[in-house]
Every structure is written in structure tokens, then in C-alpha cells.
Amino acid sequence: MAEPSPYLTATADAYDALAEIYADFARNSLDRLPLDRAIIAAFAELVRAGGPRPVAEAGCGPGYLTAHLRDLGLDAFGVDLSPALIDIARRDFPGVRFEVGSMGAFDMPDGELGGVVSWYSVIHTPPAELPPYLAEFRRVLAPGGHLLAGFFEAEDGPVAPFDHKVTTAYRWPIDELAALAREAGFAEVARMSREPLEDERFRRGHLLMRAIQPDPAATG
């Protein structure tokens, strides 16, 4: 098995060290975010309409959003690199499945899932390393399945690193991230940007995308 990238190890270690503090901060974060809840609800409705396939939260952290997806009627489970955060998720939501693992290498066949949520989970990924993650999300999604991504938005200029309280993270121009997703085999369904709340530093971006059926002519 290949050794994980140094940034993955550093990210997991950083979240392990702050797991309880981060979990306390994130646990009820959706309560004050009606626009965020609205796009999550739209994602859930689209996935349910596509049939009874499971949904993965990639980089689930302490599990609050995975549990919310279950409340919305999805067969959701969570995956995260941080063993400490997975322990918290299992403790707080004992009826939900959580696994330690990489969202860049799901242990499942192609086309297994009806949906993937990446909720501020690729923000620590160096920009050059993001396309393989999008390709992996596309691999595990059935054609027509949906991907929902939440991220910090760069309003003007290129991808920009910033001093996230846990470890270095990146802000993405929404058009640039949407273009990368198209290259990975997704069609954009909707996007939502919202201004930061008083205690937030940056605009928040959200992309809702659909996995496209591969074109046989393009593959052979």
C-alpha cells in the first residue's frame, strides 16, 4: 500500500489534536445556516428520486452532517482520515456507520453510490492534487448520481491559501472548481454563494453536480 501524501498525514494529525474542540464547534453549526440547509435538502431530494443507493459523506469529521443526511431519508455513511473524529462521530451518532479512510480511495466498486457530499472536506487539498479526488467521487457514483461540495470561495483572483484554524486551507473561485468538476465527468446542476456571517471571514460556495454517463465513443 502506498504511503499517504504528507499533507494527508499532517491534516489527520492536526484534526486528531483538536478533535473535541472542533466537534464542539461544528456540532450545531447547521442550525443557523438556512441557505446551507436548503441546498443540502435539494441534494437529498435529488438523490432520493434516483433510487435507494447509499450516500457517502467524504471527510465527515465528527459526523453531524452525515446524521443530518440520515434525517433527510438517505442511507448515509461517513468516511474520514482522523481516527479521533471518527471516534467522536461513533459516540455521538451510534446508529450511523462511520469509517476511518481516505476520500481519495473509497473501498467500493464503481457506480456504487447515489450521492457524495464533500462539505468543506477538500479545503486542505493542495490545488494540484484535487482532480484525483473529483475523479474518485465520479468513479463511485452511479451515472446520474449527485455530488454536493461546500467550500470557501475566492471572490477575486486565483486559488488562495489561508490560515485555517486547524491547518492550511484553500479558497476556490467557484467557476474554477466547477470547471474541474466538469473535466472529472460532472454536469453542474446548481450553485449557491452566500455572504459570510458576522463571525465568518469568507464567502461560502456550494456546487451541486450530477455524474454524467460516460460517452462510449470517447473511451474507445
Secondary structure, DSSP 8 states (H G I E B T S, - for coil): -----HHHHHHHHHHHHTHHHHHHHHTTGGGG-HHHHHHHHHHHHHHHHT-S--EEEET-TTSHHHHHHHHTT--EEEEES-HHHHHHHHHH-TTSEEEE--TTS-SS-TT-EEEEEEES-STTS-GGGHHHHHHHHHHHEEEEEEEEEEEEB--SSS-EEE--SSS-EEEB-HHHHHHHHHHTTEEEEEEEEE---TT--S-EEEEEEEE----HHHH-
